[in-house]
Amino acid sequence: MKVLCYSVRLSSLTAISDKCYKASAFDGSEALIPKSQVFGQDYSVQKSEAYWISKWILEQKSIQYSNKKEAWIDSVTGKIQPTYKIEKHTPERVEPIESNTIKELKK
């Protein structure tokens, strides 16, 4: 099963029991996160430690996170699946003009 996850930068992620983490963000907010909803560390972040945490649990908790970096993660294997984002662009309607000549440039 694929789960949508966000990369969350945390100041600390501490195991407090066999089934729960205590996550602390840089703004001081804290939350208890189930271990089943943390899908590992995001090693592409260099400045601090970041973890892949499921979107639905983050929406329920009051911890600071950003939705800029997201990925679909297979909950069985723990591997990141390819992510595709389809955006549809509909151009605005422009009325045609009668003449294409510019009066100032005409001899």
N, C-alpha and C positions, 0 to 999 in steps of 0.2 A: 504494500500500500504506500502511495506517495503522500508525503506530508509537506505543506508549504512552511518553510522556516525562514527566519530573519537572522542575520548576523548581528549579534548584540555585543557591544563592547562593555566589559564589566571590570570594575576595580578588583572584585574578588568573587569567586564561586566556591563555596565551602560545603562539603558534604556534612550534613548534620544527623543523618540517619541512613539506613540502607535504601530508602526510597525517596529521599528528599535532599535538595540543595538549597542553600541560602545564597541568593544572588544579591550583590551590592553594586549599584551603578555609581558613576562618578559624581552625580548630583546629590548623592546621599540617600536616594530611594532604595528600598530593599523589598525583596519578595521571596516567598518560598516556592520553588519550582520542583515539580516531580522529576525524578531522574529519567523517567520514560519519555519526557518531552525535551530533553537536552540530547542533541545528536552529535556532540563532539565539538572539538575546537576548530575555529576557522584560522588556518595557518597563513592565509594570504594577508592578514592584518599585521602590520609591523610595529606600530607604536604602542599597542597594549594588547591584552588578551581578549579575544572575541570568541563567542560560542554560538553554534547553530541551535536556536530554540524555536519550537513550533509557534506559528502565528496565533493560533487560537488561545493558547495559554497566556501569551503576552497581552492579548486584548483583555483578559480577565484580571490581570495583575496591574499594580500601580508602580511599574518600574520604567525607567527611561529607556527607550529604544528607538531605532530609526528603521523605516521600511525601504530604505534605498537599496540595500543589498539583500536580495532574496534568492532562494533556491528551493527546488523540489528535491527532497531526500527520501530515498527508499527506506522505510522503517525496518525492513527485514535485514537488508545488507548494510545499510548505513552509508551507501554511496550517493553522491550528488547526481541527479538526473539532469539531462539537458532541459533548459528553460527557453521557451519561445514566447515572445510577446508580439501579438498582432494588433497593429493600430490601423484604423481605417481613416483616410483623409478624404473629406468631401469638400471640394473647392467652392468658394462662394460664387454666386452668379454675377457676371459682369455684363452690363448692357453694351451692345456694339455701338460704335460711333459712326456717323455718316461719312465723314471724310478723314483721311489719314494725313492730310497736309497741314503744315505749321505755317501760319500766316506771316510771322516775323521772318521766316527763312525763305519765303517765296520771293522771287525776283520781281 
